Amino acid sequence: MRTEKAGVSFLLDNFGDDPGSQEVKFTEKNTDGSFNPGTTNEEVIQMLIDRFYFLQGSNWSSENATVILMLKSIRKLLGKRLSKKIGKVKKYNEFIAKDSDTNNS
């Protein structure tokens, strides 16, 4: 794995003798509030859950079962984190709207 842009863009080496790589790029918030295209942590975790279910169906192991449970816990925690972030944004927007109303009065 090589980091192209810290926390945002990564090149993952292909398996085996294949010299190629695949880019994983996360969405990134701009200073104006817009977002650059990319995936999310939640999508990557869901992909890994799907992958390990596939592997589990091909060759059951207790390790795969444990990984699936842990990834589901991570998904749940990321959901809580996202809910908190959304709540903070809503509170901030309400504060700004209220402050704007006060200043315009």
mmCIF file of the C-alpha atoms, coordinates in Angstrom:
data_MODEL
# 
_entry.id   MODEL 
# 
loop_
_atom_site.group_PDB 
_atom_site.id 
_atom_site.type_symbol 
_atom_site.label_atom_id 
_atom_site.label_alt_id 
_atom_site.label_comp_id 
_atom_site.label_asym_id 
_atom_site.label_entity_id 
_atom_site.label_seq_id 
_atom_site.pdbx_PDB_ins_code 
_atom_site.Cartn_x 
_atom_site.Cartn_y 
_atom_site.Cartn_z 
_atom_site.occupancy 
_atom_site.B_iso_or_equiv 
_atom_site.pdbx_formal_charge 
_atom_site.auth_seq_id 
_atom_site.auth_comp_id 
_atom_site.auth_asym_id 
_atom_site.auth_atom_id 
_atom_site.pdbx_PDB_model_num 
ATOM 1   C CA . MET A 1 1   ? 0.000   0.000   0.000   1.00 0.00 ? 1   MET A CA 1 
ATOM 2   C CA . ARG A 1 2   ? 1.172   3.492   -0.814  1.00 0.00 ? 2   ARG A CA 1 
ATOM 3   C CA . THR A 1 3   ? -0.342  6.708   0.467   1.00 0.00 ? 3   THR A CA 1 
ATOM 4   C CA . GLU A 1 4   ? -0.962  9.206   -2.317  1.00 0.00 ? 4   GLU A CA 1 
ATOM 5   C CA . LYS A 1 5   ? -2.625  11.843  -0.111  1.00 0.00 ? 5   LYS A CA 1 
ATOM 6   C CA . ALA A 1 6   ? -2.644  11.257  3.645   1.00 0.00 ? 6   ALA A CA 1 
ATOM 7   C CA . GLY A 1 7   ? -6.046  10.106  4.873   1.00 0.00 ? 7   GLY A CA 1 
ATOM 8   C CA . VAL A 1 8   ? -7.644  10.476  1.429   1.00 0.00 ? 8   VAL A CA 1 
ATOM 9   C CA . SER A 1 9   ? -6.022  8.524   -1.411  1.00 0.00 ? 9   SER A CA 1 
ATOM 10  C CA . PHE A 1 10  ? -4.226  5.178   -1.352  1.00 0.00 ? 10  PHE A CA 1 
ATOM 11  C CA . LEU A 1 11  ? -2.794  2.787   -3.921  1.00 0.00 ? 11  LEU A CA 1 
ATOM 12  C CA . LEU A 1 12  ? -3.264  -0.863  -2.972  1.00 0.00 ? 12  LEU A CA 1 
ATOM 13  C CA . ASP A 1 13  ? -0.900  -3.318  -4.633  1.00 0.00 ? 13  ASP A CA 1 
ATOM 14  C CA . ASN A 1 14  ? -2.443  -6.146  -6.608  1.00 0.00 ? 14  ASN A CA 1 
ATOM 15  C CA . PHE A 1 15  ? -1.963  -9.659  -5.242  1.00 0.00 ? 15  PHE A CA 1 
ATOM 16  C CA . GLY A 1 16  ? 0.868   -11.867 -6.367  1.00 0.00 ? 16  GLY A CA 1 
ATOM 17  C CA . ASP A 1 17  ? 3.105   -11.075 -9.306  1.00 0.00 ? 17  ASP A CA 1 
ATOM 18  C CA . ASP A 1 18  ? 0.739   -8.522  -10.862 1.00 0.00 ? 18  ASP A CA 1 
ATOM 19  C CA . PRO A 1 19  ? 2.677   -5.232  -10.731 1.00 0.00 ? 19  PRO A CA 1 
ATOM 20  C CA . GLY A 1 20  ? -0.471  -3.089  -10.895 1.00 0.00 ? 20  GLY A CA 1 
ATOM 21  C CA . SER A 1 21  ? -2.375  -1.342  -8.149  1.00 0.00 ? 21  SER A CA 1 
ATOM 22  C CA . GLN A 1 22  ? -5.868  -0.081  -7.391  1.00 0.00 ? 22  GLN A CA 1 
ATOM 23  C CA . GLU A 1 23  ? -6.720  3.336   -6.038  1.00 0.00 ? 23  GLU A CA 1 
ATOM 24  C CA . VAL A 1 24  ? -9.006  3.820   -3.072  1.00 0.00 ? 24  VAL A CA 1 
ATOM 25  C CA . LYS A 1 25  ? -10.017 7.426   -2.707  1.00 0.00 ? 25  LYS A CA 1 
ATOM 26  C CA . PHE A 1 26  ? -12.139 8.794   0.108   1.00 0.00 ? 26  PHE A CA 1 
ATOM 27  C CA . THR A 1 27  ? -14.439 11.760  -0.206  1.00 0.00 ? 27  THR A CA 1 
ATOM 28  C CA . GLU A 1 28  ? -12.918 14.984  1.030   1.00 0.00 ? 28  GLU A CA 1 
ATOM 29  C CA . LYS A 1 29  ? -14.694 18.089  2.284   1.00 0.00 ? 29  LYS A CA 1 
ATOM 30  C CA . ASN A 1 30  ? -13.615 21.384  0.716   1.00 0.00 ? 30  ASN A CA 1 
ATOM 31  C CA . THR A 1 31  ? -13.412 24.684  2.589   1.00 0.00 ? 31  THR A CA 1 
ATOM 32  C CA . ASP A 1 32  ? -16.607 25.856  0.847   1.00 0.00 ? 32  ASP A CA 1 
ATOM 33  C CA . GLY A 1 33  ? -18.532 22.868  2.253   1.00 0.00 ? 33  GLY A CA 1 
ATOM 34  C CA . SER A 1 34  ? -18.653 20.924  -1.011  1.00 0.00 ? 34  SER A CA 1 
ATOM 35  C CA . PHE A 1 35  ? -17.180 17.442  -1.327  1.00 0.00 ? 35  PHE A CA 1 
ATOM 36  C CA . ASN A 1 36  ? -14.699 15.905  -3.737  1.00 0.00 ? 36  ASN A CA 1 
ATOM 37  C CA . PRO A 1 37  ? -15.867 12.551  -5.081  1.00 0.00 ? 37  PRO A CA 1 
ATOM 38  C CA . GLY A 1 38  ? -14.764 9.440   -3.266  1.00 0.00 ? 38  GLY A CA 1 
ATOM 39  C CA . THR A 1 39  ? -15.981 6.639   -1.070  1.00 0.00 ? 39  THR A CA 1 
ATOM 40  C CA . THR A 1 40  ? -16.634 6.539   2.680   1.00 0.00 ? 40  THR A CA 1 
ATOM 41  C CA . ASN A 1 41  ? -15.347 4.485   5.605   1.00 0.00 ? 41  ASN A CA 1 
ATOM 42  C CA . GLU A 1 42  ? -18.802 2.905   5.837   1.00 0.00 ? 42  GLU A CA 1 
ATOM 43  C CA . GLU A 1 43  ? -18.656 1.699   2.226   1.00 0.00 ? 43  GLU A CA 1 
ATOM 44  C CA . VAL A 1 44  ? -15.214 0.153   2.708   1.00 0.00 ? 44  VAL A CA 1 
ATOM 45  C CA . ILE A 1 45  ? -16.349 -1.675  5.855   1.00 0.00 ? 45  ILE A CA 1 
ATOM 46  C CA . GLN A 1 46  ? -19.470 -2.953  4.064   1.00 0.00 ? 46  GLN A CA 1 
ATOM 47  C CA . MET A 1 47  ? -17.266 -4.194  1.209   1.00 0.00 ? 47  MET A CA 1 
ATOM 48  C CA . LEU A 1 48  ? -15.077 -6.087  3.688   1.00 0.00 ? 48  LEU A CA 1 
ATOM 49  C CA . ILE A 1 49  ? -18.138 -7.603  5.380   1.00 0.00 ? 49  ILE A CA 1 
ATOM 50  C CA . ASP A 1 50  ? -19.388 -8.821  2.002   1.00 0.00 ? 50  ASP A CA 1 
ATOM 51  C CA . ARG A 1 51  ? -15.931 -10.173 1.166   1.00 0.00 ? 51  ARG A CA 1 
ATOM 52  C CA . PHE A 1 52  ? -15.640 -12.130 4.401   1.00 0.00 ? 52  PHE A CA 1 
ATOM 53  C CA . TYR A 1 53  ? -19.147 -13.579 4.021   1.00 0.00 ? 53  TYR A CA 1 
ATOM 54  C CA . PHE A 1 54  ? -18.050 -14.790 0.574   1.00 0.00 ? 54  PHE A CA 1 
ATOM 55  C CA . LEU A 1 55  ? -14.857 -16.294 2.016   1.00 0.00 ? 55  LEU A CA 1 
ATOM 56  C CA . GLN A 1 56  ? -16.808 -17.861 4.853   1.00 0.00 ? 56  GLN A CA 1 
ATOM 57  C CA . GLY A 1 57  ? -19.096 -19.550 2.326   1.00 0.00 ? 57  GLY A CA 1 
ATOM 58  C CA . SER A 1 58  ? -16.095 -20.969 0.447   1.00 0.00 ? 58  SER A CA 1 
ATOM 59  C CA . ASN A 1 59  ? -14.050 -22.074 3.435   1.00 0.00 ? 59  ASN A CA 1 
ATOM 60  C CA . TRP A 1 60  ? -15.597 -21.657 6.889   1.00 0.00 ? 60  TRP A CA 1 
ATOM 61  C CA . SER A 1 61  ? -13.269 -20.623 9.716   1.00 0.00 ? 61  SER A CA 1 
ATOM 62  C CA . SER A 1 62  ? -13.715 -19.272 13.214  1.00 0.00 ? 62  SER A CA 1 
ATOM 63  C CA . GLU A 1 63  ? -11.339 -16.435 12.288  1.00 0.00 ? 63  GLU A CA 1 
ATOM 64  C CA . ASN A 1 64  ? -13.587 -15.338 9.419   1.00 0.00 ? 64  ASN A CA 1 
ATOM 65  C CA . ALA A 1 65  ? -16.600 -15.464 11.734  1.00 0.00 ? 65  ALA A CA 1 
ATOM 66  C CA . THR A 1 66  ? -14.782 -13.290 14.271  1.00 0.00 ? 66  THR A CA 1 
ATOM 67  C CA . VAL A 1 67  ? -13.688 -10.813 11.577  1.00 0.00 ? 67  VAL A CA 1 
ATOM 68  C CA . ILE A 1 68  ? -17.304 -10.517 10.380  1.00 0.00 ? 68  ILE A CA 1 
ATOM 69  C CA . LEU A 1 69  ? -18.494 -9.776  13.925  1.00 0.00 ? 69  LEU A CA 1 
ATOM 70  C CA . MET A 1 70  ? -15.751 -7.208  14.447  1.00 0.00 ? 70  MET A CA 1 
ATOM 71  C CA . LEU A 1 71  ? -16.461 -5.491  11.120  1.00 0.00 ? 71  LEU A CA 1 
ATOM 72  C CA . LYS A 1 72  ? -20.162 -5.319  12.011  1.00 0.00 ? 72  LYS A CA 1 
ATOM 73  C CA . SER A 1 73  ? -19.193 -3.681  15.317  1.00 0.00 ? 73  SER A CA 1 
ATOM 74  C CA . ILE A 1 74  ? -17.043 -1.182  13.428  1.00 0.00 ? 74  ILE A CA 1 
ATOM 75  C CA . ARG A 1 75  ? -19.958 -0.464  11.079  1.00 0.00 ? 75  ARG A CA 1 
ATOM 76  C CA . LYS A 1 76  ? -22.208 0.185   14.066  1.00 0.00 ? 76  LYS A CA 1 
ATOM 77  C CA . LEU A 1 77  ? -19.654 2.527   15.678  1.00 0.00 ? 77  LEU A CA 1 
ATOM 78  C CA . LEU A 1 78  ? -19.222 4.427   12.414  1.00 0.00 ? 78  LEU A CA 1 
ATOM 79  C CA . GLY A 1 79  ? -23.006 4.818   12.256  1.00 0.00 ? 79  GLY A CA 1 
ATOM 80  C CA . LYS A 1 80  ? -23.023 6.319   15.765  1.00 0.00 ? 80  LYS A CA 1 
ATOM 81  C CA . ARG A 1 81  ? -20.148 8.608   14.823  1.00 0.00 ? 81  ARG A CA 1 
ATOM 82  C CA . LEU A 1 82  ? -21.982 9.788   11.721  1.00 0.00 ? 82  LEU A CA 1 
ATOM 83  C CA . SER A 1 83  ? -25.176 10.443  13.700  1.00 0.00 ? 83  SER A CA 1 
ATOM 84  C CA . LYS A 1 84  ? -23.239 12.594  16.159  1.00 0.00 ? 84  LYS A CA 1 
ATOM 85  C CA . LYS A 1 85  ? -21.600 14.540  13.328  1.00 0.00 ? 85  LYS A CA 1 
ATOM 86  C CA . ILE A 1 86  ? -24.979 15.157  11.689  1.00 0.00 ? 86  ILE A CA 1 
ATOM 87  C CA . GLY A 1 87  ? -26.386 16.296  15.059  1.00 0.00 ? 87  GLY A CA 1 
ATOM 88  C CA . LYS A 1 88  ? -23.529 18.750  15.542  1.00 0.00 ? 88  LYS A CA 1 
ATOM 89  C CA . VAL A 1 89  ? -24.026 20.187  12.054  1.00 0.00 ? 89  VAL A CA 1 
ATOM 90  C CA . LYS A 1 90  ? -27.756 20.621  12.688  1.00 0.00 ? 90  LYS A CA 1 
ATOM 91  C CA . LYS A 1 91  ? -27.088 22.407  15.998  1.00 0.00 ? 91  LYS A CA 1 
ATOM 92  C CA . TYR A 1 92  ? -24.505 24.637  14.337  1.00 0.00 ? 92  TYR A CA 1 
ATOM 93  C CA . ASN A 1 93  ? -26.883 25.518  11.492  1.00 0.00 ? 93  ASN A CA 1 
ATOM 94  C CA . GLU A 1 94  ? -29.673 26.295  13.985  1.00 0.00 ? 94  GLU A CA 1 
ATOM 95  C CA . PHE A 1 95  ? -27.291 28.530  15.949  1.00 0.00 ? 95  PHE A CA 1 
ATOM 96  C CA . ILE A 1 96  ? -26.199 30.365  12.793  1.00 0.00 ? 96  ILE A CA 1 
ATOM 97  C CA . ALA A 1 97  ? -29.816 30.843  11.681  1.00 0.00 ? 97  ALA A CA 1 
ATOM 98  C CA . LYS A 1 98  ? -30.797 32.118  15.147  1.00 0.00 ? 98  LYS A CA 1 
ATOM 99  C CA . ASP A 1 99  ? -27.772 34.441  15.285  1.00 0.00 ? 99  ASP A CA 1 
ATOM 100 C CA . SER A 1 100 ? -28.583 35.737  11.808  1.00 0.00 ? 100 SER A CA 1 
ATOM 101 C CA . ASP A 1 101 ? -32.172 36.451  12.820  1.00 0.00 ? 101 ASP A CA 1 
ATOM 102 C CA . THR A 1 102 ? -30.946 38.334  15.909  1.00 0.00 ? 102 THR A CA 1 
ATOM 103 C CA . ASN A 1 103 ? -28.493 40.414  13.883  1.00 0.00 ? 103 ASN A CA 1 
ATOM 104 C CA . ASN A 1 104 ? -31.125 41.257  11.255  1.00 0.00 ? 104 ASN A CA 1 
ATOM 105 C CA . SER A 1 105 ? -33.629 42.479  13.844  1.00 0.00 ? 105 SER A CA 1 
# 
